[in-house]
Amino acid sequence: MSSELIIYLDGEFVKKSEAKVSVFDHGLLYGDGVFEGIRAYNGKVFRLKEHIDRIFAAAKSILLDIPMSKEELTEVVLETCRQNKLQDAYIRLVITRGVGDLGLSPKNCLKPTVFCIASTISLYPQELYDKGMPIVTATQRRNKATIVDPQIKSLNYLNNILAKIEAHQAGVSEAIMLNHDGVVAECTGDNIFIVKDGVIYTPPIYVGILDGITRLSVIELAKEAGFEVYEKEFTLFNVYNADECFLTGTAAEVIAVTSVDQRIIGDGKPGPITQQLLELFHEHAQNQGMPIYR
Ligand code: PXG
């Protein structure tokens, strides 16, 4: 791609090289803000309403007033895709507290900064989708829901980033994060599922996880396909002894996990239920969503 990306920034569409925010922006100074990672498939933005609802809910919970309506923010996302003539995209929508002074207090931040980037995505290598991937458990815990609720997709991702570094140090691409009680929560940028005796389990939101949009899509698709799905707490013992394990996320979609902390899951290959859900998800993602071009 030779032409420069077009970025939405505070009411304007500007070239990537001109898309700049202030060093006094509290998103940068304090991680004070919220974001979304969204996908478009085949000219349609996947579950855009859910992403817009989620960012509004996150903003509300941190007392950040998004300076536009849900309809207007939806149009920002669609128009950013149009400006870049994209059919398939990875979209990053970010709203920060805005430009203020050097104090923690947001009282001098008069206007939130809103930007949207629509680009292409680099997924995990195809080989990992075909063969499944090894993961490890990070020592870094997911933050406690009573402190900063992981349902808030905030610009503070440090604990997840530290867990991601642990994954890379172990030579793998993802890491399981436990909650403060040692219960399995999720991965650094993906939700986690296990399958045992044909039944599907995923941790409930209250253990302290992001209420993933791919997670919910997969739960719905699995139930429609006739599977029993339970949101239930489980431990690493249950993961190590599962028949199948897979991760879900906007970037990863659905991906099989074939070993965890060097324990082989099932027979060490992507399991049949994981493969079925991966196919159902691909079909669903290609065929539904909000049209970019009308
Ligand atoms: N858990 C966490 C902590 C996440 O950040 C998910 C689960 C999956 O949720 P969705 O709604 O996407 O199904 C996420 C996703 C990336 C990336 O590049 C992913 C996320 C955030 C930033 C980057 O993989 N979040």
Residues whose N, C-alpha, C, O or C-beta is under 5 A from the ligand:
A	BS01	PXG	G37 E186 C187 T188 G189 D190 N191 L210 D211 G212 I213 T214 R215 T248 G249 T250 A251
